[in-house]
Amino acid sequence: MKQIFIAGNWKSNKTTSEAIEWLREFKIKTSNFKLKTTPQVVLCASFTLLYPLKKEISRLGIPIKLGAQDVSPYGAGAYTGAVNAVQIKEIADWVIIGHSERRKFFSETDELLQQEVEQAKSAGLGIIYCVPDDTTIVPGTVDVVAYEPVWAIGTGKSDTPENANSVIQTIKTVSKAGRVIYGGSVTRENVASFIAQPMIDGVLPGGASLSPETFYDLLVALAV
Ligand code: PEP
């Protein structure tokens, strides 16, 4: 049985107190819940939230790993405003690179993303690399690829599980990616149908990760 990988992407949402409250509610909801297989759960949050989340995850003993949503393409030095990979690795284990919102709103190019991948890799961060289709180049060293069609992100219109499976099959064939997940309007209603596809190793929910109830519901849906 495949180990399912779920990476919640909070995007630019939540204050520290809201993030801590999310964890406490999630802990209460999951305390009596036994899954048939244990998914690998990563929560990708704003930089400001990572340290308080880390402390609270450890205090509550929740099996969630943390991820950042971006990383500097440079190392330490005179890069005002940038957060570098070594700084992130002090607190988190994962980073999302190449999300379509970074490509669109922050003009991140494939060349820049390659630099980010190199920085993240050398710091020992796990990399979730987002691509909008099966023609986008995937750097060889990433750990997880997320197929996220742009039209499906935050729109309520997901890809069909069959098409996502076929695109992911191509991504697996042309890249060295071992694990490829699907993202784009994943909900508790549709998550199981994506996971049931043979090529799909997990999901990247944005909106459905924002409340502990809906995130918990995704896990419940995967357990049946
Ligand atoms: C995302 O954050 O990458 C995403 C797919 O968001 P949503 O699940 O809200 O479509």
Residues whose N, C-alpha, C, O or C-beta is under 5 A from the ligand:
A	BS01	PEP	N9 A152 I153 G154 T155 G183 G184 S185 V186 L204 P205 G206 G207 A208
